[in-house]
Amino acid sequence: MGCCGGNNAVVQPIKGDRSVEQKFDGPTKHRVCRDVIVLLLFIAFLGGLGWLFYYTIGKGNPNVLIYGTDSYGNVCNQENDVIPGAIKSGRDTSGLKYLFYFDSDYLEKIMNAHTNKMDSVAVCVKLCPNETLRDVSGFQAFYDRYGSSVCNYDVPKNNYDTDGTTCPDTTIGKSVEPQVILFNRCIPKTLSTTLDRFGDFLNSILELVDDDFGQKCVNDLENTWQEIMYLCLIGFGISLVMLVLLRFFVGVMVWTVVFLVAVGSLAGTGFCWYSWYIERTTAWLGGAIAASVVTLIILLILIVMWKRFKLVVQLFKEAGKAVAKMPLLLLQPIMALILLGGALAGFGYMFLYVVTTRNPVVNGTSTFVSYEQDELMKGMFFYYLLGFLWVTQFIMACERLTVSSAVALWYFTRDKTRLGMPIGKSIYRLIRFHLGSVAFGSLLIAFVILIRWILSFIEGRLKGSENFLAKFVLKCMICCLWCFEKILKFINSNAYIEIAIHGYGFCKAARTAFMVIVKNALRVAAINSVGDFILFLAKAGTVAVVAVVGIEFFRDKADVNYVWLPITLACVFAYFIASCFLGVYEMTIDAIFICFVEDCEMNDGVSRPYFMSMGLMEYVNNSDDAKKVANLRRQKREEF
C-alpha cells in the first residue's frame, strides 16, 4: 500500500535512503545506555550545586530579604553578631520587625541609582508611624502611645532631636508622613513616585486596598477552604468528563471549530464590505480589501488542510483509547508536579541564601554599614540559574519520555489485552538507558533560556539609556531566542518519542524527529493548530464551569469579604488540574502521530502488516484511493 508516497496528502518518508527493517516488531528491546558523558556531567553539576548550597548556607541570611538591615548592619527581628569596626552592630532587634528610613526619599534614590549603599539612617522599629509626626513632641507622644521609637537606638525620650541623625529631620516644614508596611518596610503613603516604580497597576491596587486587606484575605481563605476544595474536586471531575468528550465527540468539536472559522471569516469580510457600501469611506474600503485577502487565505488553508483535519480527529480518538487502556498515564503529571514542587521549594530555599551571601563594608566613620555581593557569588549566581533551569527541564523531559514510551508500547502491541505494564517498563527504560539523553535535551533548552534571561536583564538596565540601536538589537535577539526556544522544545518532545521507539541517542533522535516534522509539515501544523485549540477549549470549559459553580457557592456567604479571592484561586487550581490531564492527552497524540509515521515507514500493509488501528488504516486507505483517482484524472487530461 502506498502509505509513504510523494504526495503531501500522505505521510512522508522520514529519510530517502533510510533502510527499512525486515521485521519491525515495535519499540527496540535491546537497548544500551545513551549519552553517558552528559549524564556524568549532570551528576557532577548537581554535586557543584550541593557545594554551592553548603557555601551559601554558611554566609547567607534570608532574614535580610524578609526584614531588611538597618544602617549599622543589624538585621531586623533577630539577634545579630558584631561586625568588626562597626560600633553599633551586634544588636538584638528581636521584636523590631519593621525597617524605618529617616529619609522618606531613600527608596526612590536607591531605585534610581541601582545601588544599595547606605547613606541614610535606617532603624528597626516595633511599629511604623501611622500618623503625621512634625516635631519632637510628636515623636515623644507616639512613643508614649505605642511604645515604639522612630528615633535612633539608645536615645532617651527626653533627648529626642529632629536633626536627621537622632530623629528624622522635621525642620523647614518637613514631617514624617503616615506609613504603610510593604515587605516589612515602612513606606510613606504619599510616596507616589516610589510606588510608580512598581508600576501603575500596583499603585492602583494599593489605593483600593484598605489597611486590613491582608488579614481579610487570610480570613476569607480560612472561611472558604472547604468550598475551594469542593471546587477543585469539581474541576477534577469536569476534566475527566472533558477526556470522555474528547474521545467520543472530538469530531463534532473539530468540525465545529473549522466551520466557525470559515463562517466567521466570511461574516467579518461581509460586514466590512457592507460598512463600506453604507459609509463609502477609504478606511472601510481598505479594511474590506484586507479582510477579503485574509479570508481567501484562510479558506485556501482550510481546503488544503481538510484531509489533515480528519487525521486530527482520528488521533484524538486513538489518544482516548490509549488513555482508557493505560489510566495510570494520568498520574504521570501528578508525579512530575510533585518532583517539580520539590525542586522549586529546594531552589527557592537556596535562592534566599544565594542572594543574601554578601560581605559587610564599614564606612570610614565606623558608623554606617553597607553590603557588597560576595566575589565568588558574582559568577556562581549564573551557575545557580543554569542548575535551576536544567533540573526543572530535566523533570519535565522525564515525564514526556515516560508517557511517549508507554504510548509507543501500546501502539506497537497488536493484542492490546497482552499489554502488560507499559508505564513500569517505560520508567525502567528511562532510568536504565536514557537519563543521559534526557539530560542532553534539557541542557540545551536550559542554556537557551538562560541566555534569553541574561539579555532581558541587560535590556531592563538599558531602559533609561538613549542608545536606540543597542536596545533594538537586544529586542531582536531576545525575540529570536524565544522563537528558537519554542522550536527546540518542539523538536525535543518529538525526539523523546523517537528515543522511546528506537532507543537512539539524543542527537540521532533529534535529527530523525526533525525529518519527520519537515516531511509531514502540514499534518503537524493541523495537529498543533486545531488540536491545541480544542485542548484549550477543554481547559477553558473546565475553568468556566468551576467559576459558575463558585459564584453560586459564595452568593449568600456573608462572612466573605472578597468573593473573587476564593473563586479565582479555585479557577487557577482547576486550570492546573485540567492542564495536567489534557497535557497527557496532548503528549499521547504527539506520540501516536510519530508512531503512525514510523508504522508507515517500516511496514507496507501487505507483506509487513501495519500496527495501526482500523481507524487509522481506514484513513490511509482513503488517502491511497484519492491518490489513484488523482492519477487517473491526470492521465485523462494528458490524453486529451
KOLLOGU-905039 format. One record per atom (N, C-alpha, C): y, z, x. Coordinates in steps of 0.02 Angstrom, whole numbers, plus 50000, padded with zeros to 5 digits. Layout:
# KOLLOGU-905039
YZX/...
# end
This chain:
# KOLLOGU-905039
499405000050042/500005000050000/500625000050044/501134996350022/501724995550064/502205001350060/501975007250076/502395013150069/502965013250119/502875010250176/503375010650229/503645003750246/503824999950196/504094993350207/504804993550231/505104987550237/505774987250265/506334988050216/506194987750151/506714988350101/506984995450100/507634996250091/507925002950090/507715006950029/507425003649980/507215007249920/506595011349931/506255010349987/505635013950000/505725018150062/505235022550074/505255026850133/505195022650195/505635023950244/505645020050305/505205023250358/504915019350402/504525022150457/504965026450501/504655031550530/505035036150572/505215032750637/504765028850664/504885025650728/504485019250731/504785013950753/504455007550750/503825007150792/503815010350852/503245009950896/502815016250894/502905020250843/502515026450838/501805024850817/501325027250855/500625025850839/500395030150781/500035027150735/499785030650677/499125033950694/499065040350678/498455043850692/497885040950651/497295040450681/496715037750646/496525042150587/496585048550595/496415052950540/496895058850541/497385058550497/497875063950492/497635068850439/497465074750461/497165079650415/497635085550404/498275084150399/498755089450386/499055092350449/499435097850442/499775100850499/499295102250557/499545100950617/499135101650677/498855108750683/498205109150694/497885115650701/497855118050773/497815113450819/497775115250890/498475115050920/498795120850925/499485121350948/499515125051014/500075124051048/500205127651111/500895130651106/501035135451149/501695138651150/502225133551171/502765133251135/503295128451148/503935131951170/504315128551212/504975130851234/504945138051260/504465139351303/504355146151329/504955148551370/505255143951408/505815145851451/506395148551409/506535145251352/507075147551309/506905154351279/506265155351261/506065161851234/506165167351286/505975166051349/506085170951401/506835172251411/507235166951407/507965167751412/508225172151355/507955171151295/508165175151237/507985182451247/507385183751272/507185190751284/507635193951337/507775190151391/508225192851442/508925194051414/509145189651371/509805190351340/509825196751298/509295198051260/509265204151220/509275210251266/508945209751323/508975215251372/509695216451396/510065210951406/510765211651426/511175214951371/511035213351308/511385216651253/511235224051251/510615225851266/510435232951269/510825236651322/510885233551382/511285236651435/512015237151415/512275231951382/512975232051361/513105237751312/512645238751266/512725244251218/512705250951254/512255251651302/512215257851341/512875259151378/513175253951405/513795254651442/514375256551396/514415253251339/514985254451294/514935261051257/514315263251242/514245269451205/514475275451246/514485274551312/514725279951356/515475279951365/515805274351351/516525273951363/516935272651300/516605270151247/516975268551186/517015274451139/517455273951090/517535279151039/517765275950974/517325275250924/517525272050861/518095275450825/518205281950838/518745285450804/519435282650823/519455279150880/520085275950900/520295270850847/519815267150820/519965262350768/520075265750701/519675270850687/519695273950621/520325278050612/520495282150662/521055286750654/521655285150698/521555281450752/522105279850796/522225285150849/522665283650896/522835288250950/523585289550951/523765295650969/524475297350972/524775294951038/525395296751050/525745294351110/525465297251174/525065302451169/524845306051229/524095304951243/523795300051209/523095298351222/522595302251181/522835306451134/522375310351093/522165306251031/521525306151017/521265302950957/521325307850900/521585305550844/521685309950787/521015312250758/521025318350730/520455321250693/519835322550736/519945324550799/519375326350842/519625330450901/519155333650936/519315336850999/519355331551053/519835332151098/519955327151149/519895330051219/519665325951265/519625327851335/520305326751369/520425330551421/521055329851459/521045323351499/521595319651495/521675313551534/522065315451597/521785314351655/522135316251717/522835313151721/523325317451732/524015315151738/524405315051674/524075315951616/524415315951551/524495323151528/525115325551526/525235332751517/525075335151447/525105330951396/524975333151328/524315330651301/523875328351344/523225325951322/522745331851315/522155330651287/521645335751280/521755340451221/522115338351171/522255342551113/521675342151063/521605347451025/521135347550969/521515345450906/521405339450883/521765336850825/521335336950762/520815340950761/520375341350702/520785343250640/520695339550587/521075340550526/521715336650522/521945333950578/522545329750579/522315322450578/522195319850517/521855313450509/522315307350514/522975308350504/523415302650496/523895302050556/524025295750575/524465294350631/525155292550605/525655296450627/526345295550603/526785293350661/527165287850651/527605284950702/528325287150689/528645289850741/529345291650734/529775285450720/529625279950755/529985273650745/529635269750690/529955269050632/529635265750575/529525258350587/529885255450636/529805248250650/529295247050705/528945252250727/528495251550784/527925246650772/527615246950713/527055242450698/527275235250699/527865233950672/528125227050672/528245224650743/528495229050786/528615227150856/527955225550890/527435229550878/526785228250908/526515221450886/526565219950821/526275213850794/526655207750819/527305208450828/527695202750853/527585201650927/527475207050965/527405206551037/526685205751059/526215206751012/525495206351028/525315211051086/525535217351080/525395222251133/525255228951100/524895233151136/524765239851111/525095245151156/525585243051195/525925247651240/526315252751199/526215259151213/526515264551175/527205266051203/527735264351165/528415265951186/528795269651131/528425272351083/528715276351030/528295282551020/528615287951001/528245294150988/527815293250926/527175294850932/526715294850875/526295301150880/526225304650825/525855310950824/525355310850767/524845314950774/524345315750721/524595321050672/524575319550608/524845324150558/524315325450504/524415330850468/523965332750414/524105328750351/524745327050341/524945323450280/525525318850297/525495312750272/526055308050282/526635310050236/527255309050259/527825310650216/527795306750151/527845310250095/527835306950029/528505307249995/529015309050034/529695309350008/530185307650064/530795306350046/531305304550096/531535310850133/531525310450200/531735316050243/532345313650282/532925317050271/533555314550300/533825318950357/533585325150363/533855329550415/533355334950432/533565339650475/533125345050497/532895349150438/533345350650392/533145354750334/532605351350293/532635344650291/532115340950255/531435341650289/531435341250356/530805342150393/530525349150383/530985354150385/530755361050376/530495362250306/530835359450256/530605360350187/529925356950176/529825351150206/529185347650200/528625351850231/528775354950288/528275359250321/528115365350278/528625368450248/528515374250206/528115372450144/528245366550117/527935364550054/527205362450063/527055358750117/526395355850125/526015358450186/526345362250229/526005364750289/525865359250339/526235353750336/526135348050381/526785346650418/526745346450484/527325344950525/527335337450542/527925334450537/528015327450557/528435327150621/528475332650656/528825332850720/528315333450777/528565333850838/528125333750896/527715340150900/527195339850942/526735345550948/527095351550979/526865357450960/527085363750990/527835365050984/528145361950933/528855363150921/528915367850861/529185374050871/529265378550814/529735375650762/529645377850700/530035375150646/530785376350657/530955381850686/531665383450696/531975379250752/531565375850793/531825371850848/531825364350832/531705362550769/531705355450750/532385352350768/532355346150793/532965342550811/532845335150800/533315331750766/533225324650750/533475320250806/533195321150866/533405317350924/532945311450940/532445310250898/531985304650909/531405306450954/531415312350985/530865314651028/530545320850999/530955325750981/530695331750949/530465330250877/530905326950841/530765324650773/531035317550767/530855313950714/531125307150705/531885307050702/532175301750728/532905300950730/533165299550660/533585304050634/533895303050568/534645302850572/534915301350632/535635300850640/535885294050617/536535293450607/536875287250589/536545283950527/536435287850477/536175285150414/535435283850413/535075285550466/534355284450467/533995290050429/533395288550406/532995293650372/532255291550375/531825296350362/531105294950357/530955293350284/530755287150272/530615284950204/529925287350182/529795287550117/529115289250093/528595284550122/528025287350139/527505283650175/526885282650130/526525277250145/525865276150114/525355276150170/524735277550152/524195277850202/523825271250203/523805268150261/523445261850270/523015262550333/522345262850323/521885263750379/522065269950420/522215275450384/522385281850414/523025281550457/523445276650443/524105276150475/524635277150421/525165280650439/525725281550393/526185275550397/526255271950342/526645265750339/527205266650289/527845265550308/528395266150259/528305261250201/528435263650141/528375259250082/528865253450085/529435254650116/529955249550119/529855244650176/529325245450213/529205241150272/528915234450249/529305230750211/529055224450183/528925219250236/529325219450290/529225214350342/528545215250376/528335221550384/527685222750413/527135220550366/527215222250301/526705220250252/526655212750248/527205209250259/527175201950257/526725199250311/526655202950365/526215200750418/525485200750396/525325204850347/524655204950320/524565199650266/525105196050250/525045190650201/525355192750135/525605187650100/525905188950035/525405191749985/524785189849993/524275192249946/524205199749950/524145202350011/524085209550020/524705213049995/525285210050007/525905213049985/525925213749909/525725208449874/525725208649801/525215213649775/524645214149809/524145218949788/524405226149796/524735227449853/524985234149865/525525236149814/525905231249791/526415232649741/526115234549674/525525231749660/525195233049596/524785239449597/524575241449656/524115247149662/524505253649659/524235258349620/524555264949618/524265269249674/524525275349679/524325279649734/523595281749731/523305281849671/522615284149663/522135278249656/522335272349678/521925266449668/521225267349700/521205269549763/520565270249796/520115275249762/520405280949742/520005286049708/519755283649641/520175279849605/519965277149540/519395272149548/519425268149601/518885263349613/518225267049627/518275272349667/517665276349681/517395279349617/517845282049576/517625285049512/517305279749467/517595273749465/517305268449424/516605266649447/516505266149512/515845264549538/515345270049524/515585276349527/515135281949511/514935281949437/515405279949394/515275280049322/514895273949298/514885268549337/514585262349312/514015259849355/513765263849402/513255261249448/512615259349410/512465263049356/511865261249318/511955254449284/512545253249255/512675246749223/512655241149274/512915242549334/512885237449387/512165235749405/511745240849409/511035239649423/510715235549367/510885237149305/510605233249249/510825225949253/511455224849271/511705218049277/511365214349334/511215217949388/510855214749443/510145212849421/509825217149382/509165215449356/509205209449309/509735209149270/509835203349227/509915197049269/510305197649323/510385191949369/509725189849399/509305194849416/508635193349442/508225189449391/508245191849328/507865188449276/508125181449262/508785180649261/509075174049248/508895169249305/508875171749366/508685167449423/507975164849414/507515169249391/506835167049379/506815161849323/507215162949271/507255158049217/507505151349243/507995151549288/508265145349317/507725141649356/507295145349391/506745142049427/506275138449379/506135141549322/505705138349272/506045132149244/506685132749228/507055127049201/507075121349250/507175122949314/507195117649365/506525114149371/505985117749360/505335114549366/505195109849307/505355112049246/505145108249187/505695103949157/506325105549170/506865101849138/507365098949188/507155098349251/507615095749301/507815088549287/507355084649257/507515077649242/508105077149196/508105081349144/508675081349097/509315083249133/509275088249177/509865090649213/510145085249260/509695081949297/509925076849344/510245071049308/509905068449257/510175062649222/510805064449183/510855070749161/511475072849128/512055072849177/511935075249238/512455075249289/512665068049305/512175063549314/512335056549328/512735053449271/512525054949210/512875052249151/513595054849148/513685061349159/514355064249155/514805061449210/514525060349270/514935057349324/515165050449305/514705046349278/514885039449258/515395039449201/515245043349149/515695043549091/516365046549110/516355051849150/516985054949171/517425050149211/517115046249256/517495041449295/517805036049250/517405033449204/517655028349158/518205031149113/518105037249089/518605040249045/519255041449082/519205043949144/519815045049183/520195038649197/519815033449213/520135026949225/520455024249161/520105024849106/520375022549042/521005026349023/521015032849037/521615036849021/522205034549064/522085033149128/522625030849172/522915024249147/522475019449128/522725013049103/523085013849036/522835018248994/523165019448930/523855022448940/523905027248987/524555030349001/525035025249030/524785020649072/525225015449099/525455010749043/524995009248996/525175004748940/525715007948896/525695014548889/526185017948846/526845018748883/526835020948946/527445022748981/527715017149026/527275012649049/527475007049092/527845009449154/527575014349189/527875016849250/527455014749310/527805014249367/527455012349429/526935017549450/527095023949438/526625029249457/525965028549420/525995027449355/525375026749316/525005020349335/525375015049352/525045008949372/524655009949438/524985013149486/524635014549549/524035019149538/524125024249496/523575028749482/522995025249447/523155020649401/522635017049365/522245012449412/522605009049457/522265004649505/521815008749551/522075014349577/521675018649621/521065021349584/521165023449522/520605026149482/520085020649470/520315014549459/519845009049447/519415007749509/519735007849567/519365006649629/518855012249640/519065018449630/518615024149640/518035023749590/518185022149527/517665021649476/517165016149494/517425010449518/516975004949537/516515007149594/516785010649643/516375013049698/515845017949673/516045022449629/515575027349601/515015023949563/515195019049522/514685015549482/514205011649527/514475008449580/514045004949627/513565009749662/513825015549681/513405020549713/512855022849666/513025023949603/512525026149554/511995020849544/512195014549543/511705009149534/511235008749595/511535009149655/511125008749715/510655014749721/510905020649700/510525026749707/510075028149648/510045023749599/509695025149536/508965027149549/508625023149589/507915024549602/507835030849645/508325032249688/508285038349728/508345044549685/508725044049630/508785049749585/508105051449555/507695046449543/507025047749517/506615051749567/506705050349631/506355054149682/506615061349684/507265062349675/507545069149673/507215073149617/507155070049558/506835073449502/506125075449519/505755070749548/505055072149564/504995077549618/505455077549667/505435082649719/505565089549690/506025090049642/506135096449609/505505098849574/505165094249541/504545096149507/504015098449557/503955094849612/503475096749663/503645103549693/504295104849703/504505111349730/504325116949681/504395115549616/504195120549567/503455122049570/503045116949581/502325117949588/502175122149650/502515120549705/502385124249767/502575131649760/503155133049730/503365139949721/502895143649673/502665140149621/502195143249574/501535144849608/501325140549654/500695141649689/500775146849744/501365147449772/501495152249826/502085156649806/502015161049756/502585165049734/502865169649788/502465171249838/502715175549891/503255172149933/503335165549923/503895162149957/504565165349937/504595167849875/505225170849851/505385177349887/504895180249922/505025186349960/505315184950029/505255178750052/505485177150120/506225178350129/506665176150082/507375177650092/507525185050089/507135188850051/507245196150049/507085199150117/506535196950147/506365199350214/506905197350264/507155191050257/507675188750303/508315192850293/508485194450229/509085198350216/509025205350245/508425208250241/508325214950271/508435214650346/508145209550378/508235208750451/508965207350468/509285203050428/509995201550440/510415207850430/510255211650377/510625217750365/510555222650423/509945223250450/509855227550508/510235225050568/510215218350579/510575215550636/511335216450628/511585215250568/512305216050556/512515223350564/512095227950540/512255235050548/512265236950623/511765234550659/511725236050731/512315233150769/512465226750757/513015223650792/513685226450769/513735228350705/514345231450681/514475238150714/513945242050721/513995248550755/514175247550829/513865242550859/514015241050929/514725238550938/514975234850888/515665232150892/516175237750898/516055243250861/516525248850864/516595251650935/516055251350973/516075253751042/516335248451090/516165242151076/516385236751120/517145236251121/517455236251062/518185235251059/518575241551078/518235247251080/518595253451099/518415255751170/518065251451207/517935253051278/518555251251318/519005256051324/519645254951357/519785260651406/520245259351452/520425264251503/521135266651490/521255273351492/521935275951481/522385274551541/523015273051526/523515271851578/524115276351563/524285280751610/524835285451601/525465282451631/526025282951594/526645280151620/526935284651675/527475282351705/527745285751763/527985292751750/528175294351688/528435301051673/527895305951653/527265303751657/526685307951640/526725310351567/527015306251524/527075308151454/526665303651409/526875297451403/526525292851358/525895290051391/525405288651350/524775285751372/524625279551330/524485274051364/524255267951329/523555266351354/523225261851319/522535260051336/522505252651353/522155251051407/522035244151427/521295242651423/521145236451406/520445234451399/520075235151465/519465237551461/519045238151520/518945231251551/519005230751617/518965224251650/518295220751637/517765224551638/517105221651626/517055218851556/517375222151507/517305220151438/517695213851421/518165211751464/518535205651451/518075199551448/517565199551489/517085194051487/516485195551444/516285201951442/515685203851405/515785203451330/516405203351307/516515202751235/516255196151209/516335190851248/516065184351228/515305184351231/515035188151278/514305189051281/514065192451217/514435197351195/514265200951133/514295196151073/514825192151068/514885187451013/514315182351012/514155179751072/513595174951075/512945178351054/512845184551074/512245188151053/512215189050978/512775190850948/512805191650876/512625185150840/512915179650862/512785173150831/512065170950843/511825171950904/511145169650921/510625173350880/510695179950875/510195184050839/510205182350765/510795181850734/510825180350662/510555173350648/510735168450689/510465161750679/509715161550691/509475165550738/508755165850752/508375168450691/508635173550659/508295176350600/508265171150544/508825167650532/508825162650478/508365156750495/508325154950559/507885149550579/507155151550570/506995157850584/506305160150574/506105159650500/506565161450457/506425160850385/506295153650366/506715149050390/506635142050372/505975139150399/505795140950460/505175138350487/504565141250450/504605147550430/504055150550392/503955147050326/504505145950289/504465142550224/504215135450234/504495131850283/504295124950295/503555124350313/503315128950353/502615128750373/502155130050313/502345134850271/501935136250211/501925130350164/502495127150154/502535121250110/502125115550139/502155114550205/501765109250236/501015110450226/500795116650233/500095118250221/499905116750149/500345118450103/500215117150031/500175109650018/500655105850046/500695098750033/500075095150059/499865096750120/499315093150152/498625096350138/498585100250086/497935102850063/497755099149999/497215095250001/497025091249943/496795095649885/496385100549900/496145105149848/496585111349850/497075111749805/497545117349806/497225124049790/496625123849761/496295130149746/496015133549808/495985129749863/495725132449926/496295133049977/496865134949953/497455135249996/497425141150044/497115146550025/497065152350069/497705156350070/497935158250130/498535162350139/499035158450181/499385153550152/499825149350192/500415153050223/500685158050188/501255161650215/501055165950275/500495169350269/500245173250325/500095168850385/499785163050373/499635158450427/500285155750458/500785154650417/501435152050442/501775157150487/501765163450466/502065168750507/501695169450573/501035168950571/500645169450632/500825163750680/500865157550654/501025151850697/501725152550726/502185155050685/502875156150710/502875160850769/502565166650761/502575171750814/502155169550874/501595166350861/501135164550915/501365158550956/501675153550923/501795147250958/502535145050960/502945146850910/503575143250901/504205147550905/504155153750929/504765157750936/505245154550985/504985151351037/505425148051086/505805142351055/505485138451012/505825132850979/506375135350932/506225140750896/506725143750852/507315146450893/507165149650949/507705152150992/508135146451020/507815140751035/508175134951061/508665132351009/508415131050949/508845128350896/509405133050878/509265139550873/509785144350854/510305145150910/510095144350973/510575144851029/511085139251026/510865133251011/511335127551007/511865128750953/511645131050895/512125132450841/512595138150861/512325143350892/512735149050913/513275146850962/513105142551009/513605140051057/514165136351022/513985131950976/514495127950941/514955132550901/514675137350865/515085141950825/515535146050871/515275148450927/515685152450973/516275148450999/516155142351019/516705138151044/517225137050990/516995135850929/517465134850873/517865141150860/517555146950865/517925153250856/518445154250910/518265152650972/518745153451027/519345148851016/519225142650997/519775138050985/520195140350926/519885143050874/520265145550817/520695151450838/520445155650883/520845161250908/521445158750947/521335153750989/521885150851028/522395147750981/522165144350930/522615141350881/523045146650847/522735152350830/523115157750800/523655160450845/523515160750910/524015163250957/524595158350967/524475151950950/524995146850958/525395145650895/525305149850844/525655148550781/526415148850789/526655153250832/527365153650843/527625148750894/527185144750924/527385140150976/527655133650945/528075130250983/528345123850960/527985117950991/527435119251026/527045113851057/526615110551003/526895105750970/526555102450914/525925098850937/525955095550995/525395091651018/524785096051031/524905101851064/524345106351079/524025108951015/524435110750966/524165113250903/523785107750865/524045101650868/523705096050835/523025094750867/523005094650934/522375093450969/521865099050953/522105105250951/521655110850935/521375110150865/521805108350817/521555107550748/521035102050745/521145096550780/520655091050780/519995093350811/520045097050866/519435099450899/519045104250855/519415108750821/519085113550776/518745109850719/519085104850692/518795100950637/518165097350659/518205094250718/517615090650744/517035095350757/517185101250784/516645106150797/516345108550732/516755109450680/516495111550615/516015106250588/516215099950592/515775094550569/515135094250611/515215094850677/514625094650720/514155100450705/514435106250690/514015112050673/513605110650610/513925107650559/513555106150497/513005101050510/513155095950550/512645090850566/512075093950605/512245098250654/511725101350695/511285105850653/511575109650607/511175113850563/510705109750520/510955104050496/510545099750454/509955096850493/510095094550554/509555091850596/509065097350614/509315103250631/508875108850648/508405110550592/508675110850531/508245112750474/507685107750465/507815101350476/507285096250471/506825096350532/507105098250589/506695098850650/506165104250641/506345109750608/505865115150597/505285112750552/505435108150507/504895105450465/504425101250507/504695097250553/504275093250598/503855097850643/504155103450665/503765108250704/503195111150662/503345112550599/502825115250555/502245110450546/502395103850545/501875098850533/501495097250597/501865095750650/501545092950711/501495097950768/501855103650765/501845108350820/502235106050880/502735101550870/503135099050925/503555104550956/503825103151017/504365107151044/505005105351008/505535109251020/506135108250980/506455101350992/506505099151054/506845092751068/506495086951034/505835086551040/505465081051008/505515081550932/505485087650906/505535088550834/506225086450809/506745088150846/507425086250825/507515078750828/507235075550880/507285068250884/506915064850826/506315067350810/505935064450755/506295065650688/506575071650679/506935073150618/507545068650611/507885067450666/508475063050664/508275056050642/507715053450667/507485046850647/507305046650573/507015051950548/506855052350477/507495051950436/508005055650456/508635055750419/508965048950420/508985045750479/509315039250486/508945033850446/508285033750451/507885028550417/507875029450341/508005035450317/507985036750245/508645039850223/509195036950248/509855039850237/510035040350163/509885035050124/510075035050053/509685040350015/509045040950030/508655046049997/508905053150015/509055054150078/509325060550100/509985062050065/510405056850059/511055057650025/510955059649952/510475056549919/510345058249849/510105065449842/509655067449886/509375074249882/509925079349895/510355078049945/510855082949965/511485082749923/511575077749882/512155077549838/511955079949769/511535076149736/511315078049669/510925084549670/510465085149718/510055091149722/510465097449733/510925097249781/511345103049794/511785104749735/512035099649700/512455100949642/512065104249586/511445102049576/511025105249525/510895112549542/510755113849605/510655120749627/511285124949619/511865121849633/512495125449623/512595127149550/512435122449505/512505123849433/512045129649413/511455129849442/510995135349426/511295142049449/511595142149509/511905148349533/512495150249488/512915145249473/513495146649431/513285149049362/512745146149335/512505148349270/512265155549271/511935157549325/511715164449332/512305169249333/512815167549373/513405171849377/513775172149310/513815166449275/514165166349211/513825170849160/513165170649158/512795174949110/512915182249127/512885184049190/512995190949211/513705193149193/514195188749203/514895190449187/514975191649112/514685187349070/514755188248998/514415194748975/513815195949000/513475202148982/513865208249007/514155207649067/514545213149094/515155214649051/515485209549027/516065210648983/515855214548920/515275212848893/515025216448834/514835223548852/514555224548911/514365231248933/514965235948935/515515233548962/516085237848976/516645237248924/516505233948869/517025232948819/517275239548791/516825244148779/517015250448745/516965256548791/516945255548857/516905261248903/517615263548920/517795269248892/518475271748901/518575275148969/518025277049002/518075280649065/518125276049126/518205269549114/518265264749169/518995262549176/519275263649235/519975261849246/520065254349257/519635251349298/519685244249314/519025240949295/519005237749237/518395234649212/518175228949258/518655225649289/518495219849330/518085221749392/518145228049414/517815230049477/517055229949471/516745233449423/516005233049418/515755226149399/516135222549357/515915215849337/515925211249398/516465211549437/516505207349497/515955209049546/515825215449556/515305217549602/514625215149578/514495215749514/513855213349486/513785205849493/514335202149483/514305194849490/514175192849562/514465196449609/514335194949680/513595196149696/513325201749673/512615203049684/512185197749651/512375195849589/511985190749554/511995184049591/512565182449621/512605176149658/512155176449720/512135182149754/511695182749812/510965182449792/510795185649736/510105185349712/509905178249696/510345174749659/510195167749641/510165163449704/510595164749752/510585160749814/509935161749852/509675167949850/509035169249884/508485165049854/508405165349788/507865161749755/507965154149760/508565151949745/508695144749745/508725141949816/508895146349865/508855144149934/508155142449955/507665146349931/506965144749944/506795138149911/507045137049851/506925130749816/507195124849856/507795125749883/508105120349923/507695118949986/507485124250021/507075123250081/506415119950064/506125121750006/505495118749985/505575111349971/506125109449939/506255102349925/506315098449990/506695101050037/506785097650102/506115096750137/505705102050136/505055101750170/504595096650137/504585096550070/504155091750035/504385084650049/505025083450054/505265076750069/505035074350138/505105078650189/504865076750255/504115075750255/503755080050220/503025079150215/502855072550180/503245070750131/503155064450095/503245058550142/503775058850183/503895053550232/503325053150282/503105058950307/502555059050355/501905056550323/501805058150260/501205055750224/501205048150222/501775045250206/501825037950204/501755034850273/501975038550325/501935035950393/501215036050418/500845041250402/500175042150429/499625038950387/499765037550324/499235035050280/499475028750244/498985024850219/499155018750183/498935019050110/498615024350089/498415025050020/497755021750003/497465017750048/496835014350035/496305016850083/496335014650146/495855017050195/495995024250215/496625026150212/496825033050226/497195035650165/496865039250120/497175041450057/497775045950070/498255045450024/498845049750027/498665056950010/499075061650036/499015068650015/499475070149956/499945065849942/500445067049890/500135067549821/500495070749776/500265071549707/500305064949670/500015064849610/500045058849569/500755057049550/501175062249542/501875060849525/502235057049580/502165059249642/502465055649697/502125048949709/501465048749700/501105042449710/501315037349658/501445039649597/501695035049546/502375032249565/502785036349596/503435034049618/503355028649672/502905029749719/502785024749771/502525018349741/502065018849694/501795012849661/502355009049626/502795012449593/503345009049559/503785005449610/503895008549667/504295005249718/503954998949744/503294999249753/502934993349777/502964987749725/502884989449661/502914984349609/503604981049608/504124985249614/504794982349615/504904977749675/504614979549731/504664975349791/504314968649781/503724968649750/503364962349737/503754957849689/504034960849637/504424956949590/505034953849624/505364957749667/505944955049703/505744949249748/505164949749781/504934944249824/504784937949784/504464938649726/504304932849684/504944929349661/505444933349640/506074930349616/506424926849674/506384929549734/506704926249791/506354919649807/505684919549802/505314913349815/505494907949764/505574909949701/505754905149649/506444902149662/506924906549684/507594904049699/507574899049757/507144900449807/507094895949864/506794889249844/506314889349796/506004883149773/506514878649738/506954881749699/507464877749665/508014875649713/
# end
